Amino acid sequence: MSIFSDEDKVKVLSDIIEIQTINDNEIEVAQYFQQLFNNYDIESKIINVEGSNTRANLVAEIGSGSPVLGVSGHMDVVTTGDRDSWNYEPFKLTEDEDGNLHGRGSADMKSGTAALALALIEIKEAGTLNNGTIRFMATAGEEITSSGAETFYKQGYMNDVDALLIAEPSQDGPVYTHKGTMDIRVTSKGKSAHSSMPELGFNAINPLADFIHYLNEAYSKVDVKSDILGTPTMNGTVINGGDQVNSIPDHAEALFNMRTIPDFDNEDFEKLFNQIKERVEQAKGVQLSVEPYVNRVPVYTTANNKLIKDTQSFAQTFFNKEFNLTSTTATTDASFFMKDKDEDFSFVMFGPGDPGQAHQVDEYVSKTVYTQFVDFYTELFPKYLNR
């Protein structure tokens, strides 16, 4: 018999939606889950991230020994954008007439994280886990740098994990591969002077403009495509330089975002940027810096593993519908969790929420889908581990 009714499940989601974790303050959600786990004698540990008192991970386990199944979701959310554009209060879970639950993070991905936590309690109370360990890892900072996942990775929490499920919104089909992401800052240094005497200074914008031109020219010749993930992408998205129209700027920078694939990955992009840097420096006698400051690699598996096969097979029975294995252009914490894993590692992303709702105004998750995923995980995890 289930511990939690559908109303209980919605209450938990409502509680954590009300905790505002816009790129910060995950510790309050971690503390909420820790208290919930304490109520059912499940030990957990809060781990501070980035040397901050407000950014934190939470880890909890049930069972013992191997195999170890890691399950993970993040606790941070993105900004709301223009609050006046919302028809629903962003940080108050609101059900509409169609049974959708609106609120920032409802799809991406507090519903997935809550479903994992509730399933952990259900399994523990039912005593259905007869073999192995389930390790729940709630992370901070996924929406920007995956700093929480990086912390778990560096502290060895993935060393003994045999399989990983991430509950990002993907309700229409289990995901087995996704693109990486990379942000690079290119900086040009100059010397300030009055604009009427430019010979006394050096305009930092000019070599940066050359860099952007040569970079776009070189990237236009990159002809690489993955049958699964498509092409890599590169976009210059921010340019800053100078602070007064009649002064020669002594500083300029440009920010670039890349979405990477195994066939043209993060290292390939960094190599390309440095080649263009050397070209501009040699031609212009200047100095540029190329700084990757977000670096999350693509995740690729063959999908030939027990976890994803069990997930797909059981989902088709449980939800009474066909599910195809799929890929996504988004990036998840798996980029850090799976840094040392090969393509045969057991990985799947499958969780409540339509990925198209991520970061949207009036974001929502279906109440039925969310509550069903709690029950789905409760049955799936012991099925996978007990064999």
C-alpha positions as CSV (number, residue, x, y, z in Angstrom):
1,M,0.0,0.0,0.0
2,S,1.3,3.4,-0.9
3,I,2.5,5.8,1.8
4,F,1.6,8.9,-0.3
5,S,-1.7,9.8,-1.8
6,D,-1.8,11.9,-5.0
7,E,-2.7,14.8,-2.7
8,D,0.4,14.2,-0.6
9,K,2.6,14.0,-3.8
10,V,1.2,17.4,-5.0
11,K,1.8,18.9,-1.5
12,V,5.5,18.0,-1.7
13,L,5.8,19.5,-5.1
14,S,3.9,22.6,-4.0
15,D,6.2,23.0,-1.0
16,I,9.4,23.0,-3.0
17,I,8.0,25.2,-5.8
18,E,7.4,27.8,-3.2
19,I,11.1,27.7,-2.2
20,Q,12.6,30.1,-4.7
21,T,15.8,28.6,-6.1
22,I,16.6,30.8,-9.0
23,N,20.3,29.9,-9.6
24,D,20.7,29.9,-5.8
25,N,19.3,28.8,-2.4
26,E,19.1,25.1,-3.1
27,I,19.9,24.5,0.5
28,E,16.3,25.1,1.5
29,V,15.1,22.4,-0.8
30,A,17.8,20.1,0.4
31,Q,16.8,20.8,4.0
32,Y,13.1,20.1,3.1
33,F,14.0,16.7,1.6
34,Q,16.3,15.9,4.5
35,Q,13.5,16.4,7.0
36,L,11.1,14.4,4.8
37,F,13.7,11.5,4.7
38,N,14.2,11.8,8.5
39,N,10.5,11.2,9.0
40,Y,11.1,7.7,7.5
41,D,14.5,7.0,9.0
42,I,16.4,7.5,5.8
43,E,19.8,9.0,6.4
44,S,20.9,11.9,4.2
45,K,23.7,14.4,3.9
46,I,23.8,18.0,2.8
47,I,26.9,19.0,0.9
48,N,27.8,22.6,0.3
49,V,28.7,23.6,-3.2
50,E,30.9,26.4,-4.5
51,G,31.9,27.3,-0.9
52,S,28.5,28.8,-0.4
53,N,26.1,28.6,2.5
54,T,23.1,28.7,0.2
55,R,24.1,26.4,-2.6
56,A,24.0,22.7,-1.6
57,N,23.5,19.1,-2.8
58,L,21.7,16.4,-0.9
59,V,22.6,12.7,-1.0
60,A,20.5,9.8,0.5
61,E,20.7,6.1,0.2
62,I,18.6,3.0,0.8
63,G,19.7,-0.6,0.5
64,S,23.3,-1.8,0.7
65,G,26.1,-3.2,-1.5
66,S,26.2,-3.5,-5.2
67,P,24.9,-2.9,-7.8
68,V,24.4,0.8,-7.1
69,L,21.7,2.7,-9.0
70,G,22.2,6.4,-9.0
71,V,19.1,8.6,-9.4
72,S,19.3,12.3,-9.7
73,G,17.5,15.6,-10.2
74,H,18.4,19.3,-9.8
75,M,16.9,21.7,-7.3
76,D,17.6,25.0,-9.0
77,V,15.4,26.8,-11.6
78,V,15.8,29.5,-14.1
79,T,14.6,33.1,-13.8
80,T,10.9,33.9,-14.4
81,G,11.6,36.5,-17.0
82,D,8.8,39.2,-17.2
83,R,6.5,38.4,-14.3
84,D,3.7,40.3,-15.9
85,S,3.7,37.7,-18.7
86,W,2.7,35.0,-16.3
87,N,-1.0,34.1,-15.9
88,Y,-0.1,32.1,-12.8
89,E,2.0,33.0,-9.7
90,P,5.4,31.5,-10.6
91,F,6.2,30.3,-7.1
92,K,2.8,29.1,-6.1
93,L,1.8,25.7,-7.6
94,T,-1.6,26.2,-9.3
95,E,-3.7,23.6,-10.9
96,D,-5.7,24.6,-14.0
97,E,-9.0,23.1,-15.3
98,D,-7.1,20.6,-17.4
99,G,-5.2,19.2,-14.5
100,N,-1.9,20.9,-15.2
101,L,0.2,22.1,-12.3
102,H,1.8,25.5,-13.1
103,G,4.9,27.0,-11.4
104,R,8.5,27.7,-12.1
105,G,10.3,24.4,-12.0
106,S,7.2,22.3,-12.2
107,A,8.5,20.6,-15.3
108,D,12.2,21.5,-15.1
109,M,12.6,19.8,-12.8
110,K,11.3,19.8,-9.3
111,S,8.6,17.3,-10.3
112,G,11.2,14.8,-11.3
113,T,13.3,15.4,-8.2
114,A,10.3,15.1,-5.9
115,A,9.1,11.9,-7.7
116,L,12.5,10.3,-7.1
117,A,12.5,11.3,-3.4
118,L,9.0,10.1,-2.8
119,A,9.8,6.8,-4.6
120,L,12.8,6.3,-2.4
121,I,10.6,6.5,0.7
122,E,7.9,4.3,-0.8
123,I,10.5,1.6,-1.7
124,K,12.0,1.7,1.8
125,E,8.7,1.5,3.6
126,A,7.5,-1.3,1.4
127,G,10.6,-3.3,1.8
128,T,10.8,-4.2,-1.8
129,L,14.5,-3.6,-2.3
130,N,16.2,-7.0,-1.8
131,N,19.5,-6.3,-3.5
132,G,21.8,-3.4,-4.1
133,T,21.6,0.3,-3.3
134,I,19.7,3.3,-4.5
135,R,21.6,6.5,-4.2
136,F,19.5,9.7,-4.5
137,M,21.6,12.7,-5.6
138,A,19.8,16.1,-5.7
139,T,22.0,18.8,-7.2
140,A,22.6,22.5,-7.1
141,G,23.6,24.7,-10.1
142,E,22.5,22.5,-13.0
143,E,21.0,25.4,-15.0
144,I,24.3,27.2,-15.4
145,T,27.5,25.1,-14.8
146,S,26.4,21.8,-13.2
147,S,28.5,22.8,-10.1
148,G,26.5,20.3,-7.9
149,A,27.1,17.4,-10.2
150,E,30.8,18.4,-10.5
151,T,31.0,18.4,-6.7
152,F,29.4,14.9,-6.5
153,Y,31.8,13.7,-9.2
154,K,34.9,15.1,-7.6
155,Q,34.0,13.7,-4.2
156,G,33.7,10.2,-5.6
157,Y,29.9,9.7,-5.4
158,M,29.8,8.2,-8.9
159,N,32.8,5.9,-8.5
160,D,30.8,2.8,-7.5
161,V,27.6,3.7,-9.4
162,D,26.7,1.0,-11.9
163,A,23.7,2.8,-13.5
164,L,22.3,6.3,-13.6
165,L,18.8,7.7,-14.1
166,I,18.2,11.4,-14.4
167,A,14.6,12.6,-14.0
168,E,14.8,15.6,-16.3
169,P,11.5,16.3,-18.2
170,S,11.3,13.6,-20.9
171,Q,7.9,12.0,-20.4
172,D,7.4,11.1,-24.1
173,G,10.4,8.8,-24.3
174,P,13.6,7.6,-22.5
175,V,16.7,9.5,-23.6
176,Y,20.1,7.8,-24.0
177,T,22.3,10.5,-25.5
178,H,22.4,14.3,-25.4
179,K,24.5,17.2,-26.6
180,G,27.1,18.9,-24.5
181,T,27.3,22.6,-24.0
182,M,30.3,25.0,-23.8
183,D,30.6,28.8,-23.1
184,I,33.8,30.6,-24.1
185,R,34.8,34.1,-23.2
186,V,37.2,35.8,-25.7
187,T,38.9,39.0,-24.3
188,S,40.9,41.7,-26.0
189,K,43.1,44.1,-24.1
190,G,43.8,47.6,-25.5
191,K,44.9,51.0,-24.2
192,S,42.6,53.9,-23.6
193,A,43.1,57.3,-25.2
194,H,41.0,60.3,-26.4
195,S,39.3,59.4,-29.6
196,S,40.8,62.5,-31.3
197,M,44.3,61.0,-30.6
198,P,43.8,57.3,-31.3
199,E,47.6,56.9,-32.0
200,L,48.2,57.3,-28.3
201,G,46.0,54.2,-27.5
202,F,45.0,50.9,-28.9
203,N,41.4,50.0,-29.7
204,A,40.5,46.6,-28.1
205,I,37.5,46.2,-30.3
206,N,39.3,45.9,-33.6
207,P,41.2,42.6,-32.9
208,L,38.0,41.1,-31.4
209,A,36.1,42.0,-34.5
210,D,38.8,40.3,-36.6
211,F,38.6,37.3,-34.3
212,I,34.8,37.0,-34.7
213,H,35.1,37.3,-38.5
214,Y,37.8,34.6,-38.8
215,L,36.0,32.3,-36.4
216,N,32.7,32.4,-38.3
217,E,34.6,31.9,-41.5
218,A,36.5,28.9,-40.2
219,Y,33.4,27.3,-38.5
220,S,31.4,27.6,-41.8
221,K,33.7,25.0,-43.2
222,V,33.1,22.5,-40.4
223,D,31.0,19.8,-42.0
224,V,30.2,17.3,-39.2
225,K,26.9,15.7,-38.4
226,S,25.7,12.9,-36.0
227,D,22.9,10.7,-37.2
228,I,21.4,10.9,-33.7
229,L,22.2,14.4,-32.4
230,G,22.5,16.4,-35.7
231,T,25.1,19.1,-36.1
232,P,27.0,21.0,-33.5
233,T,26.1,24.7,-33.1
234,M,28.1,27.8,-32.3
235,N,26.7,31.2,-31.6
236,G,28.2,34.5,-30.5
237,T,25.7,35.9,-28.1
238,V,27.2,38.8,-26.2
239,I,29.7,41.5,-27.1
240,N,30.9,44.2,-24.7
241,G,33.5,46.9,-25.3
242,G,34.3,50.5,-24.4
243,D,32.4,52.7,-22.0
244,Q,32.3,56.2,-23.7
245,V,31.9,57.1,-27.3
246,N,34.8,59.5,-27.4
247,S,37.3,57.3,-25.7
248,I,39.4,54.5,-27.3
249,P,38.3,51.3,-25.5
250,D,40.9,49.4,-23.5
251,H,38.8,46.3,-23.1
252,A,36.4,44.2,-25.2
253,E,35.0,40.8,-24.8
254,A,32.7,38.4,-26.6
255,L,30.8,35.4,-25.3
256,F,30.0,32.3,-27.3
257,N,27.8,29.3,-26.7
258,M,28.3,26.0,-28.3
259,R,26.2,22.8,-28.4
260,T,28.5,19.9,-28.9
261,I,28.4,16.3,-30.2
262,P,30.8,13.5,-29.8
263,D,32.0,13.9,-33.4
264,F,32.9,17.6,-32.8
265,D,33.1,17.9,-29.0
266,N,34.3,20.5,-26.5
267,E,37.9,19.9,-27.1
268,D,37.5,20.5,-30.8
269,F,35.8,23.8,-30.2
270,E,38.5,24.9,-27.8
271,K,41.2,23.9,-30.4
272,L,39.3,25.9,-33.1
273,F,39.1,29.0,-30.9
274,N,42.8,28.8,-30.0
275,Q,43.8,28.5,-33.7
276,I,41.9,31.7,-34.5
277,K,43.4,33.4,-31.5
278,E,46.9,32.6,-32.7
279,R,46.0,33.7,-36.2
280,V,44.8,37.2,-35.0
281,E,47.7,37.6,-32.5
282,Q,50.3,36.8,-35.2
283,A,48.7,39.1,-37.8
284,K,47.9,42.0,-35.6
285,G,50.6,41.8,-32.9
286,V,48.0,41.7,-30.1
287,Q,47.1,39.5,-27.2
288,L,43.8,37.8,-26.8
289,S,42.6,35.3,-24.2
290,V,40.3,32.4,-24.8
291,E,38.5,31.2,-21.6
292,P,36.1,28.3,-21.5
293,Y,34.0,28.9,-18.4
294,V,31.2,26.4,-18.9
295,N,32.3,23.0,-20.1
296,R,29.8,20.2,-20.1
297,V,30.6,17.4,-22.5
298,P,28.1,15.4,-24.7
299,V,26.8,12.2,-23.3
300,Y,26.6,9.2,-25.6
301,T,25.7,5.6,-24.8
302,T,24.9,2.7,-27.2
303,A,21.5,2.2,-25.4
304,N,22.4,-1.4,-25.2
305,N,22.2,-1.7,-21.5
306,K,19.9,-3.2,-18.9
307,L,18.7,0.0,-17.3
308,I,17.4,1.6,-20.5
309,K,15.9,-1.7,-21.7
310,D,14.1,-2.2,-18.4
311,T,12.9,1.4,-18.3
312,Q,11.5,1.3,-21.9
313,S,9.9,-2.1,-21.4
314,F,8.3,-1.4,-18.1
315,A,7.2,2.1,-19.1
316,Q,5.3,0.6,-22.1
317,T,3.5,-1.7,-19.7
318,F,3.0,0.8,-16.9
319,F,1.8,3.7,-19.0
320,N,0.1,1.5,-21.6
321,K,1.7,3.2,-24.6
322,E,4.7,2.8,-26.9
323,F,7.9,4.6,-26.1
324,N,10.8,5.0,-28.5
325,L,14.3,5.7,-27.3
326,T,15.4,9.2,-28.1
327,S,18.0,11.9,-27.9
328,T,17.9,15.5,-26.8
329,T,19.8,18.7,-27.7
330,A,19.7,19.8,-24.0
331,T,22.5,19.1,-21.6
332,T,22.2,17.5,-18.1
333,D,24.2,16.8,-15.0
334,A,25.2,13.5,-16.7
335,S,28.0,15.4,-18.4
336,F,29.8,15.4,-15.1
337,F,28.3,12.3,-13.5
338,M,29.5,10.2,-16.5
339,K,32.9,11.8,-17.1
340,D,34.7,8.5,-16.5
341,K,32.1,6.2,-18.0
342,D,32.2,4.6,-21.4
343,E,29.5,4.2,-24.0
344,D,28.3,0.9,-22.5
345,F,27.5,2.5,-19.2
346,S,23.8,2.2,-18.1
347,F,22.3,5.6,-18.4
348,V,18.8,6.8,-19.1
349,M,17.0,10.1,-18.7
350,F,13.3,9.7,-18.1
351,G,11.1,11.9,-16.0
352,P,7.8,13.8,-15.7
353,G,7.3,16.9,-17.8
354,D,7.2,17.9,-21.4
355,P,10.7,19.2,-22.3
356,G,9.1,22.0,-24.3
357,Q,7.8,23.4,-21.0
358,A,11.3,24.0,-19.7
359,H,12.0,27.7,-19.0
360,Q,8.6,28.7,-20.4
361,V,6.2,31.3,-19.0
362,D,3.4,29.6,-17.2
363,E,5.5,26.4,-17.0
364,Y,3.6,23.3,-16.1
365,V,3.6,19.6,-15.5
366,S,0.6,17.3,-15.8
367,K,-0.7,16.3,-12.3
368,T,-1.5,12.8,-13.6
369,V,1.9,12.3,-15.2
370,Y,3.8,13.6,-12.1
371,T,1.9,11.4,-9.7
372,Q,2.2,8.4,-12.0
373,F,6.0,8.8,-12.2
374,V,6.3,8.4,-8.5
375,D,4.6,5.0,-8.7
376,F,6.6,4.1,-11.9
377,Y,9.9,4.7,-10.1
378,T,8.7,2.9,-7.0
379,E,8.2,-0.2,-9.1
380,L,11.0,0.2,-11.6
381,F,14.0,0.6,-9.3
382,P,13.5,-2.7,-7.3
383,K,12.7,-4.5,-10.5
384,Y,16.0,-3.4,-12.0
385,L,18.1,-4.1,-8.8
386,N,16.5,-7.3,-7.6
387,R,17.4,-9.4,-10.6
